[in-house]
Amino acid sequence: MRLGNYQYIEFLQWEIKLQVKSMQAVGKVNVTCLFISAFAKKVSSRQVDWEMALRSFGFEREPEPREPLGLSVSQNHEKYVSYESYDSYYGQYTSQNNVTDSPPSKTADAVSSEKDKKRKGLLVQGKVWTFIICHECGKRRVVYSGRKLTAGQAMALERLQEEVNYSCGSSLFLEGSEFADVVVAREGINCNSNIETTYFAGKTAVFDDICFFCGDDHVAETPEIVELQREYGIVRPMCTTCLSSGKKPVVRNANRVMKKQKK
């Protein structure tokens, strides 16, 4: 199927904005340079109207006499965007609004974002259907939905995983898109955050055990872990590496029988 100009621009807007989010999460790159370079290449190769495409992304030409037709992509590009060289940004952490020498805060504790707070009733164990893997840290992040995923939603997630490179804390779908507030992931997390406890709930979906701290799928079965499993109703899985590094197993719900025996 051949896309019209507006359809193609809508597609580019969806694809490129998600890629920019991914690059912003990584930092240490000139996001503007990479974004414009990729966008210009795609628009040029498909001969989509350059001015219309740029306006769809919020770029506006400064008031001036209209240039004659036939300008090259690079000439039109210069009239819309000015930016520093890649070398001037290399080694710096970038965000949407500034550049800093300091890395973004990365803690293991999840802090609810504004969207997470609004979706409080959705980010629960009874609405877990699948997971998506962060392309940076490899951790599995839970995907929530009010109902079982449709075939279309499952396919959209599959494309997201394969093509757009989801990273921890980013939105699954652009705001305003069909699945934006229907199929979601927690956004108040980062690559240092532990695996969500809802991953292990097993109510609507049962997943393989992975390390609660790092997401490794090779979990330890040491005598210490086995003993804790006798004493507590919940013992979060751990890998040997995290166990040997000094991390303590996370446990909950001490068994009543064991409590009486200790007394």
N, C-alpha and C positions, 0 to 999 in steps of 0.2 A: 504494500500500500504506500502510495506517495504522499508525503506530508505537505500541506500547504505552509506558507510562510508563518502564519500565526501559530499553527500547530507545532511546527518545528522549533520556533522560538520558545514556546511553552515547555517543550521537551528540554531544550538547552538550559532554560532557567532552572528547571528541576534538577538536572544532572550537575551543572556547574556549581550551583550553590551548595549542594551536598559535598562536592569535592573540596570547595573552599573551607567548609566547616572541618573537614578531615585535616586539611593542611594547617588550619589554625590550631587544631588540637596538638599537632606535632610541633609547631613553632619553628624558629630558626630558618624561616624561608621568607622571601618577599612574596607574600600571597598575591598582591596586586599584579606583580610581574607575571607570575605563573598563570593567574586567572586570565589576564588579557591575552597572553600568548596562546593559551589553549582555545580560548573563545574565538580569537581572530582566525586561527587555523581552521576551525570547524566551519565558521561562517563563510570564509573564503572558498573552501572546498565545495560548498553546496550553493554558492552564489545567492545567499539570503541577503535581503536588503540590510545594509550595515547600520544606517541611521535608525531604522525601526528596531533592529535587534538591540542596539545600545540603549535606546530609550526604555525598552522593556526591563532593563537592568538598572534603571535609575540614572543613567548618564545623560546629560543635556549639553548640547553645543552652546558655547558662549555666543551672545548676539553679535552677528557680523554678516556682511554680504555673503550670500550663498555661493559656494564654490562651484565651478563648472563640473559637469558629470565626467566620469572617467578617472577620478582619483584612485590611486592604489589603496589597498587595505592599510598599509603602513602610514600613508599620508592622512587618511581619515582618522586612523588610530591616534595620531599625534594631536588632533584637534579636540579629542574627547578626554584623554587621560594623560597626565604627566606623573612620573614616579621616579623614585631614586633607583640607582643601579642595584643589582643583586648583591654586589660586594659590600655596599653600605649597610645592608641588613643582615648579611651572613653572620651567624653566631648570636643573633639577638632573638629574644622571644617576642612573637608578634601576637596581637589580639585585634579585634575588630577596630578598636579606637586608638591604640597606641603601640609603641615599641619600647621594651624594657630590657635591662640586663638581668632581671630576676626571673626565675622560672615560675610558672603558675603554681598555686598551692596544690599539693598532691598528698592527701591523707587517706588512710584506710577507712575512715569513718564516712559513711554516706551522709550528705547534708541535703535535705529536700529542697529542690528548686521550686520556684513559684508554680511551674507547671505540675510538679510532683504533688504539691499541696492541693492544687485544684483537682488532681486525679487520685486523691487519697482513697476513694472508694473503689478505684480500678486497680491500684497496685497492691493487690492482696492475693493470697495463695489460691483462692478459689477461682481466679481469673488468669491463671498461668496456662499457656498453651504450647509454647515452644521456647527456644532461645536463639540468640544470634551471637556470633563470635567476633570479638574486637580484633581488627586486623593489626593493631599495635602490640597488645599484650597477650592475645590469644585466649582471654577469659570469656566464659560464656555469660551472656547477659539475658535476663529473663524478658520474654515478650508477653505482654498482657493484652487481653481483650475481653469485653463484656460477654462475648459469645464465642463458640468454637470458630476457628478461622475458616473462612470460605476458601474455595480454590483460588480465587483471584487474589485474596490477601496473602495466601501462602506463596503464590508465584511472585508477588511483589516483594516479599521478604527474601525469597531466593535470589531475585535479581539484585536486591540491595546487598546481600552477602557476597555475591560473586563480582559485581561490577562497581559498586559505589564505595566499598570499603568502610563499613560501619566502625566507629570508634566509641569507646566508653563515654557516656554522658551526652552524646549527640542525639538529635531527634531522628526517629526512623523515617518520617516523611515530612515534607515541607508543610508549614502551616497553611491551611486552606485547601490542601489536597484531599482527595477522597478518603484516605485512611488516616489522616493526621491525628485525629482525636479518638480514633476507634481502635487502632492497633498501635501500642506504645511500648516504650522501654523507660526505665527510670533514668532521669537526667541528672540527678544530684550525685553522680558517682564519677570516678575516674579510674585510670588503669591501676592505681594502688588500692582501690577499694576491694574489700573481701567479696566473695560470692554472696549474692543475696540469699537470705534464709528461705525465701519463697521457692528458690530453685529445688530445695530438698523436701518441700512439703508433700509432693506426690498425690495431691488431691485430684487435679484435672489432667495432669501429665506426670509420668514417672521418667526421670532421667538417670543416667549412670552417675554413680558417686564420683565426685572430683574433690580435690583439696579445697577446703573452705578459704584458705588464704591465697593460694596462687593459681588454682584452677587445674593443677596437674591431674591427669586421669589415672595415675598410678598411686593409689592410696595405700597407706601403711596399715598393716595388721599386726602390730606389735603386742606383746603381753600387756603393756600399759594400756593400750587402746581397748583391748578385749576386756580388761578389768573395769575400765570406765564404762563400757557398754553394759556391764552387769549392774553397775551402780547408778547409772543415769538413763532416763528414757530417751534423751537426745544427746548424741555425741557427734559433732560435726567431723566429717572425714578430713584427714590430713595426709600429706605426702611425707615420705621419709626425710626429704630435704628440709622442709619447714619444721618438722619435729626435731631434727638434729641441730637446727639453728637456734633452738631455745624457745620457740613459740609453744605456748601451752594449748592443749586441746580445749575447744569451746564446748561446754556441756550445759545441759538444762534438765530440769525435772528429775530430781533425785528419786530413786525408787523407794517406796515406803518400807518395803521388806528390809532393804539394806539399812535404812535409818534405824529400824527397831533393833537389828542385829548389833549396830554400833553402840546403842544405848546399853 
